[in-house]
């Protein structure tokens, strides 16, 4: 345990000693490295902010000289970029002060398990955020900080989680993060897209079947629930399940057992269930397409993922991440996005959310030349939007120039109807006519 605060060191040492773990403490990075040289530990809890040699510097040395030791970073400042940097360098995960005892114990168990599984399972420095934990979810906005906090609260427990949010907001990423931060992290994570499975085969896919239970059942088959035993099962778009399957799922959650199709034998099940949907389940309950009792079983811990338009401050981070990701994948030399192009990306409403942004960046990397993404490289539905008034420029404009642009925008929106345009602008039609003549504006659409 490495931290320059004596209270933190002693508190964590006391908690982990109570779990029959031998704990050594160090007040700074230099002392920690001296102690590790004498006897490398299985797990290192490492504070990021320390005088002299900071935690990131110590982490780099540990990953190079003691690759088997698993490192958990600790910070008093919830900085997503700093956390991603730590994950890139090979940390198992990170804790944000103040943290709960069960969070600490859960992450230490995860790290100990990784140590026991050997160096092959140890995190290695990555070129991009690791596909584990919260490092795979990019965002520094206040709304995403709340989501991260809920993920960390939910992960150590076995309670069911209901993820809501529009398509493309990253619900499966969050489900995987919850799994990776849980005591079940070394077990299977089994995702099922409920909209992709044929209803007649869904029951057999989930529960399995015995030989001869129906036409075509030539041999006994294990279902997805058995595959996920002791791990996490993720129902993506759960509203697509029929009422029949919903009733059987309710029994699985309540009794933690199931029967294969065609069998009378009950099989015990130890799984954590996470579900997602992109529409309001209460409306589905009202129209009779979703069971109310199942809803309450699933939504023990509800987590709502905001659409990208409600966290536009994250767009530059996401765009930069996808730019690097697809530049590496396609072996292109894209270096960045111009300020004007970035402003256009931030102003667009992104109905497809993060998934749409990712696909847009990928398409531009593949199709466009040059090392910088410019406004002319953007799809026309972004660069030539007609639904909003924006000035995409770093230059200063006179009030007259802004007036000209705004009148042109309103005329375009009203398709040249001067009476309607004048009403929106708050001027009479004659004044509008004078402005059109003054600025030589186009009025026919």
ROGUSE-393069 format. One record per residue (C-alpha): x, y, z. Coordinates in steps of 0.2 Angstrom, whole numbers, padded with zeros to 4 digits, always signed. Each point is the difference from the previous one (the first is absolute). Layout:
% ROGUSE-393069
XYZ...
% end
This chain:
% ROGUSE-393069
+0000+0000+0000+0009+0016-0006-0008+0017+0005+0007+0015+0008-0014+0002+0012+0002-0010+0016-0018-0002+0003-0004-0008-0017+0015-0012+0002-0005-0006+0017-0019-0001-0004+0003-0010-0016+0013-0011+0009-0012-0004+0014-0014-0004-0012+0010-0012-0010+0009-0008+0015-0017-0005+0006-0002-0010-0016+0015-0010+0005+0012+0009-0012+0017+0006+0004+0002+0018-0003+0015+0011-0001-0001+0019-0001+0011+0014-0008-0001+0019+0001+0006+0004-0017+0005-0008-0017+0019-0001+0004-0003-0010+0016-0012-0011-0009+0012-0005-0013+0013-0004+0013-0012-0011+0009-0005-0009-0016+0019-0003-0005+0001-0010+0016-0016-0010-0002-0012+0004-0014-0018+0000+0005-0015-0008-0008-0010+0016-0001+0004+0018+0002-0012+0013+0005+0008+0016-0007-0005+0018+0003+0001+0011-0016+0004+0017+0009+0016-0001+0010+0014+0012+0003+0017-0004-0010-0004-0016-0010-0018+0000-0004-0011-0016-0002+0001+0000-0019+0019+0000+0001+0000-0014+0012-0013-0010-0010+0011+0001-0015+0015-0007+0009-0011-0014+0008-0006-0005-0017+0017-0001-0007+0010-0008+0015-0014-0010+0009-0013-0005-0014-0008-0013+0011-0005+0012+0014-0018+0007-0003-0002+0019+0003-0016+0009+0005+0001+0019-0001-0008+0011+0013-0005+0018-0003-0009+0014+0010-0004+0008-0017-0012-0009-0011+0009+0004-0016-0005-0012-0015+0015+0005-0011+0012-0004+0015-0009-0017+0003+0001-0004-0019+0018+0004+0000+0003-0012+0015-0010-0014-0009+0011+0003-0015+0015-0003+0010-0006-0016+0007-0009+0004+0016-0014-0013+0005-0012+0014+0004-0002+0015+0011-0009+0006+0016-0006+0018+0003+0000+0007+0018-0010-0002+0010-0004-0018-0005-0010-0013+0009+0008-0015+0009-0009-0013-0012+0007+0010-0015+0017-0002+0007-0002-0018+0004-0007-0004-0017+0014+0008-0010+0013-0008+0011-0008-0018-0002+0000+0004-0019+0018+0005+0000+0005-0016+0011-0009-0011-0012+0009+0008-0015+0017-0003+0009-0004-0018+0004-0005-0003-0019+0018+0005-0004+0009+0013-0011-0010-0005-0016-0016+0008+0008+0009+0016+0007-0005+0016-0008+0013+0006-0013+0003+0018-0006-0013+0004-0013-0001+0012-0015-0018+0004+0004-0012-0001+0016-0001-0018+0006-0016-0010-0005-0003-0002+0019-0007+0010+0014-0005+0018-0002+0016+0003-0011-0010-0006-0015-0013+0014+0003+0006+0017-0005-0008+0016+0008+0005+0013+0012-0017+0009+0001-0010+0002+0016-0014-0012-0006+0013-0013-0004+0009+0002+0017-0017-0005+0008-0001-0015-0012+0017-0005+0005-0004+0002+0019-0015-0012-0002+0010-0013-0010+0012-0001+0014-0013-0001+0013-0010-0013-0009+0015-0011-0005+0005-0009+0016-0018-0006+0003-0010-0014-0008-0016+0011-0002-0008+0001-0017+0003+0016-0010-0011+0008-0013+0009+0011-0012-0011+0013-0010+0005+0012-0014-0002+0003-0018+0008-0012-0013+0019+0003-0002+0003+0007+0018+0011-0014+0005-0011-0011+0011+0010-0016-0004+0016+0009+0004-0007+0005+0017-0006-0018+0003+0017-0007-0004+0008+0013+0012-0012-0005+0014+0005-0018-0003+0019+0004-0001-0001+0009+0016-0009-0013+0009+0006-0016+0010-0006-0010-0016+0012+0009-0011+0010-0016-0003-0016-0009-0006-0010+0001-0016-0009+0015-0006-0014-0006-0011-0009+0013-0010-0016-0004-0010-0009+0012-0012-0018-0004+0003-0005+0008-0017+0011-0011-0010-0006-0017+0006-0015-0009-0008-0014-0002+0013-0003-0018-0004+0019-0004+0004+0002+0012+0014-0005-0011+0014+0011-0014-0006+0015+0012-0002-0002+0007+0018-0005-0016+0009+0007-0014-0011-0009-0016-0004+0001-0018+0002+0001-0012-0015-0016-0004-0008-0010+0014+0008-0005+0007-0016+0002-0003-0019+0018+0003-0004+0006-0002+0018+0013-0014-0005+0010+0002+0015+0000+0008+0017+0005+0018+0000+0007+0012+0014-0009+0017+0000+0008+0017+0002-0005+0001+0018+0011-0015+0004+0014+0008-0010-0002+0016+0011+0000-0010+0017+0010+0009+0013+0002+0014-0012-0011+0015-0007-0015-0002-0012-0004+0016-0010-0017+0001-0008+0001+0014-0014-0016+0008-0004-0010-0011+0012-0017+0007-0006+0001-0011-0015-0003-0015+0011-0017-0008-0001-0012-0001+0015+0003-0019+0001+0019+0002+0001-0002+0015+0012-0009-0012+0012+0014-0013-0001+0013+0013+0002-0009+0006+0016+0001-0017+0007+0018-0001-0004+0003+0016+0010-0011-0005+0015+0006-0018+0001+0017+0000-0007-0004-0016-0010-0007-0005-0017-0005-0015-0010+0006-0005-0017-0013-0001-0014-0008-0018+0001+0008-0003+0018-0008-0002+0017+0016+0002+0009+0004+0017+0008+0018+0007-0002+0007+0012+0013+0007+0016-0007+0011+0014+0007+0000+0015-0011-0001+0018+0000-0013+0008-0012+0002+0016-0008-0013+0006-0013-0002+0015-0011-0014+0009-0010-0001+0015-0011-0018+0005+0004-0010+0004+0015-0005-0017+0008-0014+0008+0010-0009+0003-0017+0003-0018-0005-0008-0005+0017-0015+0011-0003-0003-0007-0018+0002-0018+0007+0016-0005-0009+0011-0001+0015-0003-0008+0017+0000+0012+0015+0007-0012+0012+0015-0004-0011+0003+0019-0002+0002+0002+0019+0011-0016+0001+0011+0008-0014+0001+0018+0006+0008-0003+0017+0014+0011-0006-0006+0012-0014+0014+0009-0010-0005+0012-0014+0012+0004-0014-0002+0018-0007+0000+0003-0018+0015+0008-0008-0009+0016-0003-0001+0002+0019+0018-0002+0002+0008+0010-0014+0015+0004+0010+0005-0018-0002+0000+0000-0019+0018+0007-0002+0006-0014+0011-0010-0013-0009+0005+0006-0017+0018+0000+0004-0001-0017+0007-0008-0007-0016+0012+0010-0011+0015-0009+0008-0009-0017+0000-0004+0000-0018+0016+0008-0005+0009-0015+0007-0012-0013-0007+0001+0007-0017+0018+0005+0000-0004+0018-0004+0009+0016+0006-0015+0010+0006+0007+0012+0013-0015+0010+0006-0016+0009-0003+0000+0019-0005-0009+0012+0012-0014+0004-0012-0003-0018-0004-0001-0004+0019-0012+0014+0003-0011-0008-0014+0001-0017+0009-0004+0008+0017-0015+0009-0008-0008-0015-0008-0014-0008+0010+0006-0018-0003-0016-0010+0000+0010-0016-0001+0011+0005+0015+0017-0006+0003-0001-0014-0013-0005+0012-0013+0015+0011+0004+0012-0015+0000-0006-0005-0017+0001+0017-0007+0018+0002+0005+0004-0017-0007-0008+0004-0016+0010+0016-0002+0017-0008+0005-0003-0013-0014-0007+0011-0014+0009+0017+0002+0018+0005-0004+0011+0011+0011+0006-0001+0018-0013+0012+0007-0019-0002+0000-0007+0017-0008-0019+0006-0001+0000-0005-0018+0003-0018+0005-0015-0001+0011-0016-0008-0007-0012+0013-0007-0013-0003+0013+0012+0006+0013+0009+0014-0010-0015+0007-0009-0014-0002+0013-0015+0010-0002-0009-0002+0016+0011+0011+0011+0009+0017-0001+0018-0001+0003+0016+0010-0004+0014-0013-0003+0015+0011+0001+0014+0006+0012-0001+0017-0007-0009+0015+0007-0016+0006-0010-0008+0017+0000-0018+0001+0005-0005+0004-0017+0008-0016-0007-0009-0010+0014-0016+0008-0005+0002-0004-0018+0004-0019+0004-0015-0001+0012-0012+0007-0012+0006-0011-0014-0002-0015+0012-0018+0005+0005-0005+0002-0019+0008-0017-0003-0010-0008+0014-0017+0009-0006+0004-0005-0018+0000+0019-0005-0017+0004+0008+0003+0018+0004-0015+0002+0012+0004-0015+0010+0019+0005+0000-0005+0018+0006-0010-0007+0014+0014-0011+0006+0012+0015-0001-0011+0011+0009-0001+0013-0014-0012+0006-0013+0000-0007-0018+0006+0017-0007+0015+0000+0011+0004-0018-0004-0001+0005-0019+0012+0014+0004+0012-0011+0008-0001-0013-0014+0004+0013-0013+0014+0008+0011+0009-0017+0002-0005-0007-0017-0007-0016+0007-0007-0014-0009-0019-0003+0004-0006-0013-0012+0002-0019+0006
% end
